[in-house]
Amino acid sequence: MDKNEQLFSQFLKGNRKSFEILFKRFYAQLCYYAYKYVNDFDEAEDIVQGFFAKMWDSKSSVNINTSVKNYFFRSVRNLCLNQIKHYKVVDQHRKESLRDMVTSENDNVIYDYALVNRINQCIDELPPKRREIFVLSREYDLKYREIAERLNISVKTVETQMGLALKELRVKLGDIKKMIIGLILILKS
């Protein structure tokens, strides 16, 4: 049994020091590996931290049939793939919402379309993890605590990311009135 397997075996028995050693030994490698999938270092770190937190919480039921290293990397890869799938579902939902709004019988379709299109564009420009937190809060109406539990992050992280998202959107959307008025004037001429 190699050193990693020995540490893992001790961790399964509740040895916190063994867990800390495994965390320090694999954290940077797993973050870099996750980054290759999600292309955002903050999100990669969140995924890896979530993996370790979940592993600690479920240590009594963890059972691996491979090396510790392979288990860690395979688990992080699966979390990354799930995250990518989740973003696709969120993006599809947003596109359907936009399409529904555009096809509605509304006198303000031009205004609504321009506004929603610009807002969606700004939301898409947010870093992936920040975008996910924002969408879960605003489009799915989840409370910060629910978002934190779902993403295995702290409520404070959710609050910080929401604050940054709102600040960034306010800055980016500052010119929306001018753009919409210009669009309406062009379409009326």
C-alpha positions in Angstrom: 0.0 0.0 0.0 1.6 3.3 -1.0 1.7 6.5 1.1 -1.5 8.0 -0.5 -3.5 4.8 0.2 -2.2 4.8 3.8 -3.2 8.4 4.3 -6.6 7.7 2.7 -7.2 4.7 5.0 -6.4 6.9 8.0 -8.7 9.6 6.7 -11.6 7.2 6.4 -11.1 6.5 10.1 -11.5 10.2 10.8 -7.9 11.2 11.0 -8.0 15.0 10.2 -4.2 15.3 9.7 -4.3 12.6 7.0 -7.0 14.5 5.2 -5.1 17.8 5.4 -2.0 16.1 3.9 -4.0 14.6 1.1 -5.6 18.0 0.5 -2.3 19.8 0.4 -0.8 17.1 -1.8 -3.5 17.1 -4.5 -5.2 20.5 -4.3 -3.1 22.4 -6.8 -3.0 19.5 -9.3 -6.7 19.1 -9.1 -7.4 22.8 -9.5 -5.2 22.9 -12.6 -7.0 19.7 -13.9 -10.4 21.2 -13.3 -9.3 24.5 -15.0 -8.7 22.5 -18.2 -12.5 21.7 -18.2 -14.1 24.9 -17.0 -11.6 27.6 -18.1 -12.1 29.6 -15.0 -9.7 29.3 -12.1 -12.1 30.5 -9.4 -14.6 28.0 -10.6 -12.0 25.3 -10.7 -11.0 26.0 -7.1 -14.7 26.0 -6.0 -15.1 22.6 -7.6 -12.0 21.1 -6.0 -12.9 22.6 -2.6 -16.5 21.3 -2.9 -15.0 17.8 -3.7 -12.9 17.8 -0.6 -15.7 19.1 1.6 -18.1 16.5 0.3 -15.5 13.8 0.7 -14.9 14.9 4.3 -18.7 14.9 5.0 -19.2 11.5 3.5 -16.0 9.7 4.6 -18.0 7.0 6.3 -19.5 5.9 3.0 -16.6 6.5 0.6 -15.5 3.3 -1.1 -12.9 3.3 -3.9 -11.8 0.5 -6.1 -8.8 2.3 -7.7 -5.8 4.3 -6.5 -6.5 7.4 -4.5 -5.0 9.7 -7.2 -7.3 8.1 -9.9 -10.3 8.5 -7.6 -9.6 12.1 -6.9 -9.0 13.0 -10.6 -12.0 11.0 -11.8 -14.3 12.6 -9.2 -13.1 16.1 -10.1 -13.6 15.4 -13.8 -17.1 14.2 -13.2 -17.9 17.3 -11.1 -16.6 19.5 -14.0 -18.6 17.7 -16.6 -21.7 18.0 -14.4 -21.0 21.8 -14.1 -20.7 22.1 -17.8 -24.0 20.3 -18.3 -25.6 22.6 -15.7 -24.4 25.7 -17.6 -25.9 24.4 -20.8 -29.3 23.9 -19.1 -29.1 27.4 -17.6 -28.2 28.9 -21.0 -30.9 27.0 -22.8 -33.5 28.2 -20.2 -32.3 31.8 -20.7 -32.6 31.5 -24.5 -36.1 30.1 -24.2 -37.1 32.9 -21.8 -35.8 35.4 -24.3 -37.6 33.7 -27.2 -40.8 33.6 -25.3 -40.5 37.3 -24.5 -39.8 38.3 -28.1 -42.7 36.3 -29.4 -45.2 37.7 -26.9 -47.9 40.2 -28.0 -46.4 43.1 -26.3 -46.3 46.8 -27.5 -42.8 47.1 -26.1 -41.3 44.1 -27.9 -38.5 46.2 -29.3 -37.7 47.6 -25.9 -38.0 44.3 -24.2 -35.9 42.5 -26.8 -33.1 45.0 -26.7 -33.2 45.1 -22.9 -33.3 41.4 -22.4 -30.7 40.8 -25.1 -28.3 43.3 -23.5 -28.9 41.9 -20.0 -28.3 38.4 -21.2 -25.1 39.5 -23.0 -23.9 41.1 -19.8 -24.8 38.0 -17.7 -22.9 35.8 -20.2 -19.8 38.0 -19.7 -19.7 37.3 -16.0 -17.1 34.7 -14.8 -18.8 31.3 -14.9 -19.2 30.7 -11.2 -20.4 34.2 -10.6 -22.9 33.8 -13.5 -24.2 30.6 -12.1 -24.7 32.1 -8.6 -26.5 35.1 -10.2 -28.7 32.9 -12.3 -29.6 30.7 -9.4 -30.6 33.7 -7.4 -32.4 35.8 -9.9 -33.9 33.3 -12.4 -34.5 30.4 -10.1 -35.2 32.6 -7.1 -33.0 30.6 -4.7 -32.0 32.0 -1.4 -28.2 32.5 -0.7 -28.2 29.6 1.7 -29.8 27.3 -0.9 -27.3 28.3 -3.5 -24.4 27.7 -1.0 -25.7 24.2 -0.2 -26.3 23.4 -3.9 -22.8 24.5 -4.9 -21.0 23.4 -1.8 -19.7 26.9 -1.0 -20.1 29.2 1.9 -23.0 31.7 2.1 -20.4 34.4 2.4 -19.0 33.4 -1.0 -22.5 33.6 -2.5 -23.0 37.1 -1.0 -19.6 38.3 -2.3 -20.2 36.9 -5.8 -23.7 38.3 -6.0 -22.4 41.7 -4.9 -19.6 41.6 -7.6 -22.1 40.4 -10.2 -24.6 43.2 -9.5 -21.8 45.8 -9.4 -20.5 44.6 -12.8 -24.0 44.5 -14.3 -24.7 48.0 -13.1 -21.6 49.3 -14.8 -22.2 47.4 -18.0 -25.9 48.3 -18.2 -25.3 52.0 -17.6 -25.6 52.7 -21.3 -28.8 50.7 -21.9 -31.1 53.7 -22.0 -29.1 55.4 -24.7 -28.9 52.1 -26.7 -32.6 51.4 -26.5 -33.6 55.0 -27.5 -31.2 54.8 -30.4 -32.7 51.5 -31.5 -36.2 52.8 -31.3 -35.4 55.9 -33.3 -33.6 53.8 -36.0 -36.6 51.4 -36.3 -39.1 54.3 -36.5 -37.3 56.2 -39.3 
